[in-house]
């Protein structure tokens, strides 16, 4: 499968997941006042044309004509590591669309170069990595109810920066500039509800 088709398939999966979660009111924003889009354009004064986003979620205050919160999600599915240039380009697009107050999430199936991860954290861009299923070892452990899951920062750093990282009972890794997350819902609630 070529790179573009693989990337589009990954973007479609992320979009479908978010669309379903929003329709069931299971996202960080209220379903009644939020709309999700794929491949929507937002005007850039610098370019004097639209910047097309992979996925965007517009949330409005009831009765408002324009959105009050814009979440932009960039999806990268591929084999190689993500260079810092890709993260800088994503941040530049975010600034052209809505400035630094927009919430930005970078979702990838690939590892990031260390500079790309550092740059994302410094610009308050949340990062998500979904491991390919052939890089996940599923080992069943009995965990007592009400026991908190321990998230190991060293494991998460390896997952973000090591293309061959093998996850143990985990295919999802997420972080922002302050925390690590074991699932997308936690990341969205933690990252997007922060002032």
Secondary structure in CASP SS format (residue, H / E / C, confidence):
PFRMAT SS
TARGET T0000
AUTHOR 0000-0000-0000
METHOD secondary structure of the structure
MODEL  1
X C 1.00
X C 1.00
X H 1.00
X H 1.00
X H 1.00
X H 1.00
X H 1.00
X H 1.00
X H 1.00
X H 1.00
X H 1.00
X H 1.00
X H 1.00
X H 1.00
X H 1.00
X H 1.00
X H 1.00
X H 1.00
X H 1.00
X H 1.00
X H 1.00
X H 1.00
X H 1.00
X C 1.00
X C 1.00
X C 1.00
X C 1.00
X C 1.00
X C 1.00
X C 1.00
X H 1.00
X H 1.00
X H 1.00
X E 1.00
X E 1.00
X E 1.00
X E 1.00
X E 1.00
X C 1.00
X C 1.00
X E 1.00
X E 1.00
X E 1.00
X E 1.00
X C 1.00
X C 1.00
X C 1.00
X C 1.00
X E 1.00
X E 1.00
X E 1.00
X E 1.00
X C 1.00
X C 1.00
X E 1.00
X E 1.00
X E 1.00
X E 1.00
X E 1.00
X C 1.00
X C 1.00
X C 1.00
X C 1.00
X C 1.00
X C 1.00
X C 1.00
X C 1.00
X C 1.00
X E 1.00
X E 1.00
X E 1.00
X E 1.00
X E 1.00
X E 1.00
X E 1.00
X E 1.00
X C 1.00
X C 1.00
X C 1.00
X C 1.00
X C 1.00
X E 1.00
X C 1.00
X H 1.00
X H 1.00
X H 1.00
X H 1.00
X H 1.00
X H 1.00
X H 1.00
X H 1.00
X H 1.00
X H 1.00
X H 1.00
X H 1.00
X H 1.00
X H 1.00
X H 1.00
X H 1.00
X H 1.00
X H 1.00
X C 1.00
X E 1.00
X E 1.00
X E 1.00
X E 1.00
X E 1.00
X E 1.00
X C 1.00
X C 1.00
X C 1.00
X E 1.00
X C 1.00
X H 1.00
X H 1.00
X H 1.00
X H 1.00
X H 1.00
X H 1.00
X H 1.00
X H 1.00
X H 1.00
X C 1.00
X C 1.00
X C 1.00
X E 1.00
X E 1.00
X E 1.00
X E 1.00
X E 1.00
X C 1.00
X C 1.00
X H 1.00
X H 1.00
X H 1.00
X E 1.00
X E 1.00
X C 1.00
X C 1.00
X C 1.00
X C 1.00
X C 1.00
X C 1.00
X C 1.00
X C 1.00
X C 1.00
X C 1.00
X C 1.00
X C 1.00
X C 1.00
X C 1.00
X C 1.00
X H 1.00
X H 1.00
X H 1.00
X H 1.00
X H 1.00
X H 1.00
X H 1.00
X H 1.00
X H 1.00
X C 1.00
X C 1.00
X C 1.00
X C 1.00
X C 1.00
X E 1.00
X E 1.00
X C 1.00
X C 1.00
X C 1.00
X E 1.00
X E 1.00
X E 1.00
X E 1.00
X C 1.00
X C 1.00
X C 1.00
X C 1.00
X E 1.00
X E 1.00
X C 1.00
X C 1.00
X H 1.00
X H 1.00
X H 1.00
X H 1.00
X H 1.00
X H 1.00
X H 1.00
X H 1.00
X H 1.00
X C 1.00
X C 1.00
X C 1.00
END
